[in-house]
Each structure stands twice: as C-alpha cells, then as structure tokens.
Amino acid sequence: MTDFNRGAQNDPVGHDGHRAGGSTEPHKPVKRWTSAVARPRRLRATESLRRLTRETRLSVDQLVYPLFVAPGDGHARPIDAMPGQFVHSVDQVGGEARRVADLGIPAVLLFGRTESKDPQGREASSPTGEVQRAVAAIKDTVPELTVVTDVCLCAYTDHGHCGIVVQGAINNDRSVARIVDVALSHADAGADLVAPSDMLDGRVGASRTARDTAGHVNVGILAYAAKYASAFYGPFREAADSAPEFGDRRSYQLDPSNGREAIREVELDVAEGADIVMVKPALLNLDVVARVRETVTVPVAAYSVSGEYAAIKAAAARGWIDERMAALEAFTSIVRAGAQIVVTYYAPDIAVWLQEDKAQA
C-alpha cells in the first residue's frame, strides 16, 4: 500500500524542528496526495454503470393517457394537429381503453365533445353525455383501469369559455355551481377521479362538499391547480372543439410570468380537498413542478400538453430530432422535476419503449 507520508519516515525530524543528521534546514511539511482532477465520468463509462447510478427512474406506472370522445358510432377520427391521436366514438373507446390497459398504463383522462352547445354548457352534466357514457363503457370493458374525467365547460358552451359569461365576463360563483354539477354527473357515471380544469376560485372545495354530501366520498379530485394560460394548447382545442369565440382565458388561467401565484393556487386547492395537484403545461413549467413538489405532500402530476407533443412530432417528421429519444427525454425531465404522475399523449409509445429497454437490459 502506498504511504504518502514515507518522506517523513525516510528523513526524520528531530524534536528541535531540524532534520536529523545535523541539518539546519527547516522542515517542510509533506504534501498529502490530492486528486488534481475530479472524474465524475467514471460513473458514466458504461451502460450498466449508468443504470446503476441513475437518479430518475421511469415507469409505466407514472403514465396517464388522454382520450377524446365525441358523438357518433364506429369511428376513431384522426386529429390533424396531433398526429397519432384520435377522437373516438363511445362505442369504440372501450377497445382503446383495453389497448391502453394491456400496455400497463394505469389510467386514462377523458375529454368530451358535443354537438349541442349552449351558453350554460348543459350537455356537460347530462347523464347521457359522451363522457358519462364513455366512463361506463370503459368500466364495463376494463374495470381495473383508473378513469379520470376532465371537468370543464369550454367544449360545451357556445362561447367556448370555461364558465358562465355574464355581461362579457366569467361569473365565478355561477360557473362553479355548473362545475359542481358536471363533477357530480361524472361521479355518478363511475369515474375514479374528477379533474376540474377551469381554474375558477373555490371549485375544488365546492366539488368536494357536493360529492361527499351525495355519497361519493371515495371519488378523488385531481385538481388542475397550476394551469397557465398558454399558446401550447392550440392542437388540443382542435381535438376538443373548445377554442373561445371571443377574448382569451387570461382572466382565470395563470399568468406564465408568475411562479409564486402558482404555489398559492396549489396550496388553496390542497386546503379545499384536492387529492392530487397538477401543473400544466409540464415542460414549460418544470421549475413550478419542482416548487410544488417541495411545497405539498399530496401526489404531484404534470400535463405534457398538445403543443409540446405536436412540436416533437413535427420536428421528428422533418428528421430534425429522434422522436423516441426526444419523447423519453421530455418524460424524464418531468419526472426528474418532481412529478409522480405524467399526463402525456406519448403514453402508449413510452410504455412500449420502456418494455423494449427492459428486454434489452
């Protein structure tokens, strides 16, 4: 074994501080060995070492797959702005749910469309609405699959806003009453989790109280707690036919410039009874995901939105990036930031890719 003090043993120093043998030269302390260069690359040298020391682990258990349902029968219509995604009729959605479950994905998030729009969005709470029927169809086909339902009015109102418009503005409390009605109808249909996405004040507490009173104490709330007003929702609005007919949604969705406000919204939703809180969009707000994770003890979800999905798809179609690598990198970054649950249109692809990687390991 190398002894880095051997110089002291070979040239002993007397009690008077001078070298033995009569030398009057002062003793110079022996230098301890130190590494001149830190070498963290050692742990990146091989694939097995990288796997062994990997900090962020990916699993199919973290995935939620969004599904769109619309009136009609026997169709799965492609969404032009979201290649690889479809709007399903209710009679087809059970089969799609089975495919998702067979890949190991534990949950789907349902969005509905309608041909019957009005200022109140009445069809959103209809017991015979597309989402309500889709919940029942999925539970009949794959009862073990967790069904989450998006709770909002934008796809059902003739003005495309997420609430009731009074004199050109969203009336918060009247809108919350309608959101509660929609959430109750989803719970009645058999949803496991309802996900209010409107970003109106007080809707989580009102929904929790109403469902508990109605006997749905075990139906959880996945709250869109920090949902930003974003340009990256464009492809989704084609899929859900939910673009606003006038103005925008900046009076109720979060200003992208604000981080502390997002934390306040999250804390309010938890205090009102949210079981899970979600940040949306995910990739544009990884800093917010991380801050939310440090703030709350409930599970944290993040939604990688349609524009983020479409951007990867478009770049990959042009050969500018590797789609698989880019999608997995995006998923990794969201989980690394602190999300335990990731809503992504890439969920089926990621499930397959993770299986392939496991088989090759």
N, C-alpha and C positions, 0 to 999 in steps of 0.2 A: 504493500500500500504506500502510495506517495506521501511523504511527510513534508509539508510546506514549511515546517519550522526547522528543517535539518541544518540550515545555515547557522542557526543559533547553537546547535549541538556541536557542529564542527569548528566553531570559532567562539568558544565560551567567553562570557563576560564576567569579570571579577566583581566583587562587592563594591568596589570603588567606582564602577561605571566604566572602567577602561578594559580593553581587551586583555585576556590572559597572555602571558609571554612578555609583559613589559611594554606593550604598545601604548602610546599616549593618545591614539586616535579615538575620538568619541564613538561610542556605539551607535550605529544606525539601526532603528527598528526594522525587523524583517517584514517585508510586504506579504500580506496574506494574498492568496490566489483569488482573483475575481474574474468572472467572465467578461470579456470585452464586448460581446455581442449577445443580446437576448435572442433566442431562436425559437419563437413560437411555431415556426413552420414544421418543427419536428412532429407535432401532433396533427399536421395536415398532410403528411407524407404519403399515406396510403388510404385507400377507401375504408379498410377495416378500422384504422385509427380514427378517421373522420366520423365513422358511425359510432365508435366507442365514446368519443368526446363531444358528440353533438348535443347542443343545449336545447334546441327546439325539436320536439318530436311531433310528427304529423300522423293523424289517424283518421280513418273514415268516420269514426265516432264523432268527430268535430263538425261534420257537414250537415247543412240543411239545403234542400233543393227547392227553388221556387217553381211553382206550376201555375199556369193560367188556364182558366176555364171560361167558356162562352156558350151562348145559346146554340142550339142545333144538335144534330146527331151525326155520328160516324165520321167525324173529321178531326184532324190534327193539322192545323194551318200553320205554315212556317211564318216566322216573324222576320221580315226583311232586314230590319236594323239589328237583329240579334241572330246571326247565322247559327243553326243548330238548335234553336229554341222554337217551341210551337205553342199555339193556343188550342187547347183540347176541348172537345165537347164532353159533357158529363159522362156519357156512356163509354168514352174512351179513357177517361182519367184513371179508372181503376187499374187498367192494364199498365199504364205508365207508372202508377204507384208501385205495382208489383215489380216492375223492372228496377225501379229505384231501390226498393227493399232488398231485392236479390243481390244488389251490389254492396249491401251492408250499410247503406245510408240510413240513419235512424229517423229522419224527419223530413217533411215537406212543408212549404209555406204556400198557401193558396191565395190567389188573386182572382177576382171575378170581373166579368164584363156583362153588360146588359144592353138590350135594345130599347129598354123602357126607362128613359131618363126624365127626371122632373126636378124642380128646384129643391125639394126635400130629400132627394135620393131614396125614395120609399122602397124601391126594389132591393136595396142593400140589406134590409131587415126582413125580407119576405121568407117565410118558411120554405117556399118552393123556388127560391133563388138559386143561381148556379153554384155559388159557394156552399150553401147549405146542402144541396143535393150532392155535390162533389164530396163533402165530408162523409156523408152517409155511404156513398159508393166506395170510397177508399176504405172506410172501416169495415164494410162488408167483404172487401177483397183482401185487405192486408190489415187485420185488426191490431197487429203489434206495431205498426208504423205510427209514429207520433205525427199528428196533424196540427199544424199551426195555421191560423187564419188571419190574414191582414184585415184590420178593421178600420175602414175609412169610407168616405162618401164620394171621393173625387171621380171614380169611374161610374157613378150612378146619378150624379147631378147634371142637369143640362148646362150648367155654367162651368163645370169641371173643377170647382174648388172643394176643399176638404171639409166644409161646413155649410151652415145655412147663411146665405147672404141677405143682409138687411140694409137697405139704403147704401148699397155699394161696398159694404164691409162685412167681414165674417163676424156673426154674433156668437161669441164664445159659448155662453151657457145654453142657448138653444141648440147649438151644434153638439155640445157634449151630451145633451139628452138623446139626440139621434144616435150618437156613437154608442151610447149605452144600449139602445135598442138593438143595434147591429150586433154588438158583442153577445147579448143575451141570445139572439137567434142562432149565432154560431155555437154557443154552448149547448143550446137545446138540440142542435144537429149532431153533437158528439165531438166537437173539437177538444183537443187536449190542452192547447194553449191559444189564447187570443192575443193579437198583436196590434194594439191601437197605434196608428202611424200618423195621426192628424197633427200632432204637436200642439193641441189646444190645452189650455190650462185646466187642470183638475180632472181630466178624463180618466186617469188611472184609478184615482180614489172613487170616483162615481161608479165606474165599471165594477170595481171590486165589491163595493157595497151592494150594488144591484144583483150581482151574481150570487153573493153569499145569501142574500135575502131570498133569492129564487131557488136555493138549494144546490147551486153549482160551486160548492166550496173547494172542490178539487180541480177545477179548471183554472190553470195558471195564467199569468199575464207576462208576456214578453213585450216590454214597452220599447217602442222607438223613442228612447229617452233623449238622444242627442242626434236629431235628424237635421242636417244642414240643407239650406236652400242651395241647390247645386245644378250646374249645367249638365252634369253627367247622368241625369235621369231621362234624357231625351228618348233613347230607344225604348225604355220601359213604357213611356207614355203612348208610344205606338202600339205596344203589346196590350196595354190595358185600356186604350182609348180614353185617356184621362187628362189630357192637356187642358189647362184652364182657358176658358173662352175670352177672358179679359184679365188684364193685370198679371200678377205673379203671386207666389206664395211666401214672400219675404216677411209678411206681417205675422206669420205664425211659425214658419221654419226658421232655424237658427242662421244667424249671420256667419258666413265662413270665416270672418275675421276674429270671431270670439271663441276663446277656449274656456275661460273661467265660467262663462254663462252656461256652457255645456255641462260643466260639473254641477252647477246649481240645478239644472233641469234633471240631471240624473239623481241627485240627492232627493229632490222633490218626489220623483216617481217611486223611488225605493220607500220613502216615508209613506206614500199613498198605497203601497201594497204590491209593487212590481216584484215578480219573482226572478225575472231576468231583465237586464237592460241592454239596449243595443245602440251602437254608433253607426251612422250612415251618412255619406259613403265611407267605406273602410280604408281603402288605400290612400285617399286624400287626407285622412284624419288619423293616421297611426299615432301621432302624438296624443290625441284625445283618447284613443283606445288605451294607451299606456296610463294616462292620468286617471281614467275611470277605473282601471284595474287596481290602482293604488288607493282609490277612494272608497270603494264599496266591497262588501263581502259576498254579494249575490253574484251568480254567473254573469259574465260579460260576453255579449255577442257583437259581431260586426258584419255589416252587409256590403259585400263587394258588388257594386251596383251595375246596371246595364251598360252604362257608358264605359266603365272600366273593362268589362267583358268585351264590349264591341271594339275597344281600342286594341286589345291584344289580338282579337280575331282579324281585324283589318290589317294590322302590321304583319301578322303571320301569313295572311293571304298574299301579301306582296313580297314575301320572302325576307322581310327585314329582321324578323326575330324568329326564334324557335318557339312554337306555341306551347309545347309541353313544358319546356324549361321556364318560360315566362309565367305560365299559369301556376306552376308549382312554386316559383319564387314569390309570386304575389300571395299565395296561400300561406307560405312560410312566414312572410313578413307580418301578416295579420295575426297569426298565432304568436309569433315572437313578441309582438307589441303587447299581448296580454289577452287576446280573445280566446275564450274556451269554445265558442260556437261561431262558425263562419257560414253565413248565407252566401251561396255563390252559384251562378249558372254553370260553372265548371264542375259541380259536384260529381256527376256521373263519370266524367273523364278522370277527375282526380282519384276517384275510387278505383278505377281500372289501373291507372298508373301506379298507385300505391301497391296494388296487388302484384303488378309486374315487377316492381322494385323488390318486393318481399321475396318473390320467387327466384330472383336473380341473386339475392344476398347469400 
